[in-house]
């Protein structure tokens, strides 16, 4: 079965601290995609990144970076020098291409609070 | 429109009544999804439409839930005989399509907050 686990329910940091959000997934498929979405207080889910299961290169986008490790089935997300505007709920998600749909299996989400 | 539009943004209904939630996907997007976000349940998949193919209804929690997509565009999620446990935010998303881009970026609407009293 497919499953995404975000063990951290809530994280609180002070502005400018670095923070890593953990994501562990389970799938039997060899071809799949992993995603991170941000849900600010407004409620709309905002796409952050998509990673193909064949591409294990880490990615950096500004203050955001992602570490994908197939050996540990993890896709962790790090925010460097956090800012108050980063406060949101962050969801990790899995999609299995072999099933022919873009259906997303979400983790439970991690609520990040960045204090000034 | 520029993004996925959902209406109403908020709906309060009495237990036992039927409700309809509407989703207008991004123009040109052939894939449309409904998800439900409940407290303590996270985001759960409900149903998926892709073009003219039969929808994937595997996530619908009971036969009180149904959805239609007319003309490959607007979708309506209907909940019959609502129960208090149906209270949640119902999110709609759309994406370009399937095949090589089956898992492409999904764009989400702001959701409909349903409260059953």
Boltz contact constraints between the chains, C-beta under 6 A:
constraints:
  - contact:
      token1: [A, 33]
      token2: [B, 103]
      max_distance: 6.0
  - contact:
      token1: [A, 43]
      token2: [B, 110]
      max_distance: 6.0
  - contact:
      token1: [A, 43]
      token2: [B, 111]
      max_distance: 6.0
  - contact:
      token1: [A, 44]
      token2: [B, 108]
      max_distance: 6.0
  - contact:
      token1: [A, 44]
      token2: [B, 110]
      max_distance: 6.0
  - contact:
      token1: [A, 45]
      token2: [B, 108]
      max_distance: 6.0
  - contact:
      token1: [A, 47]
      token2: [B, 105]
      max_distance: 6.0
  - contact:
      token1: [A, 95]
      token2: [B, 103]
      max_distance: 6.0
  - contact:
      token1: [A, 97]
      token2: [B, 102]
      max_distance: 6.0
  - contact:
      token1: [A, 97]
      token2: [B, 103]
      max_distance: 6.0
  - contact:
      token1: [A, 101]
      token2: [B, 48]
      max_distance: 6.0
  - contact:
      token1: [A, 101]
      token2: [B, 56]
      max_distance: 6.0
  - contact:
      token1: [A, 102]
      token2: [B, 31]
      max_distance: 6.0
  - contact:
      token1: [A, 102]
      token2: [B, 95]
      max_distance: 6.0
  - contact:
      token1: [A, 102]
      token2: [B, 102]
      max_distance: 6.0
  - contact:
      token1: [A, 102]
      token2: [B, 103]
      max_distance: 6.0
  - contact:
      token1: [A, 103]
      token2: [B, 45]
      max_distance: 6.0
  - contact:
      token1: [A, 103]
      token2: [B, 48]
      max_distance: 6.0
  - contact:
      token1: [A, 106]
      token2: [B, 42]
      max_distance: 6.0
  - contact:
      token1: [A, 106]
      token2: [B, 43]
      max_distance: 6.0
  - contact:
      token1: [A, 108]
      token2: [B, 42]
      max_distance: 6.0
  - contact:
      token1: [A, 109]
      token2: [B, 42]
      max_distance: 6.0
